[in-house]
Amino acid sequence: MSGYPDVRLRRLRRTEAIRRLVAETALSPSDLVCPLFVTHGRGVKSEIESMPGVYQYSVDVLPREANEIAKLGIKAVILFGIPQEKDDVGSGAYDPDGVVQQAIRAIKESTPDLAVITDVCLCEYTDHGHCGVVADGEVENDRTLELLARTALSHAAAGADIVAPSAMMDGQVMAIRGALDGSSFAHIPILAYAAKYASAFYGPFRDAAGSAPQFGDRRSYQMDPANVVEALREVEQDIAEGADMVMVKPALAYLDVIRRVRDGFDRPLAAYNVSGEYSMVKAAAARGWIDERRSVMEILTAIKRAGADIIITYHAREAAAWLGGEGG
């Protein structure tokens, strides 16, 4: 029986029950991480214009949000801070009483079983919008490492479960691992933004976090979209420096990179379904051009199929609710 009419592949597509039974890729709410933007004030839940359905929250609102997220079966959130004031060295990032540090404590007190991941970068906290210390128009790699390590330490001290360095500075994982291990936080894992590309798909995030560069761009430290071998070198280096998990960001235009990393390394792999990818779906769905639910589930399935174990997505809540409605 080498082919038609003896082989009829449509037999296994005939009903929804059969299709689900033989599906090769399965999504679960526990695969998803929900990003949260944290700001100052009280009672703040402010929708981000370029990201419909995504909000900035004040710390006092977070316990309610965290509980709702956990009830959907989502096991983790990742926090991004919007400080009250910015300066040239991003001091709000490593302030022990900074907005993210407060948010960590609030979430861990209200929803202790929800894993809190923290983005470790300076771009939201610097007045120039770059991810490190700037001198003579250049981001200074080695001066930035100390500040990233201080930021990660302050997050760990506040109760973060996982720290995620995203500045794309050479040596950032080594600096953070050394700082954590030297300060009684050897148990804290590092999720490295190992292959983070200089992407056009970050625009809405920069609106949400107020982190657009005030001059130039980030192509001198984030990766060139043309390169994949370089991404594998970045992943290999971060693992050598002590990364427990690695990430590819963005996801959709980099599914090939996700697959290459999955095939080449044995660490848990995250993929970031970024703000521009989210907002394009929202905009098209609002105009009736696409079916949002089907599109989102297809996108997330593609990311999982490419090899991601963990998917950071602004659609996390909706997708988890849809998955729950499908029986998991």
Phi, psi and omega in degrees: 000088186261351182181191180300139012267358180288322178264119180232094185294339179293344180304323184273008176243004194294321181230160178300319181298317179292318180301317179292324181297323185255009180300134182275339182233129182238130175264148177220151174305331181288350174281344193259147173238133183259118176286144177227133176260126187245131182229177180275172180103189179226142178068022184272124167218091190248117182291140179273121189303319183274001179225073183306133180090357177246141190229157162269136182238142168279161187300322184294339180274339188299321181304319178296315180297317181298319179296319179296320179297313181297323180296337178281354181094002176285136188258352185207151171235159172236133188256139173232131185259146175239100188285163178288323181226152178237156175214182188282350179242012175060041187296337177296338182292326184246015173291123181302337178247028178290173188295322178289320179298320175297318181297319178302310182298319182296317182290316182293331177287322185272324186223071189298335182277353177276121181290133179251115174259141179239133173287126181251099181201170181249353191298325180288344190250350181265145180286345178263351174080004177269166189273005180204186179289135182249134173220130180053039176078006181240143174280122184271109186303302191288327175293331181287329185303317181299320182288324175295319178296319177296321178297312180299319178298318181294327176291316179298318180295330179282346177116011178299145178273327183216138174249143188229092179289130186233008187283346182059038171270137175300130177086005184294323180293317179299317181296318181288318179299317179296319180293317180295313183294330180276359184228034176067024177239034180297341182277352184276122178283156176249125171258104185273128166289081189284315180243084180251117187269151174283089194252149173283352185271010181265358188308307181299325176300319182293331171295315184294320185259356182060043190241020179293138178300139180276348174207151176062209179212191185251018185287347177280350177229329172278160191281152175287126179303343181284347193251135174240324177299321177299323178299319179295324176294320178298315179298313180301318181294317180296321177296318178298329181277352176120012178293133177271332178219155179230161185226147168247132182215130354290186183257305195296316181279002186230029179299327177294325179292317177304313181297318180295320178293317179301317183287335188262344188221153186252026177262153171305137188241125176255152173228140183255109174280094201279177190300317180296323177296319177296310187292328176298318178296314180300317182294315180293320180294321180297334180265002179075016183279332178221161173273113187299312183300311181296321181295314181297314181294326177292317179297311182295323177296320179297319179295317178295317181297327179292340175132000181287136173272329187231134179236116173273121185209141176286349174270011188304312184295312180297315181296319179296319178295318178295318179295322177296322178292339178267006181085024176105000000 
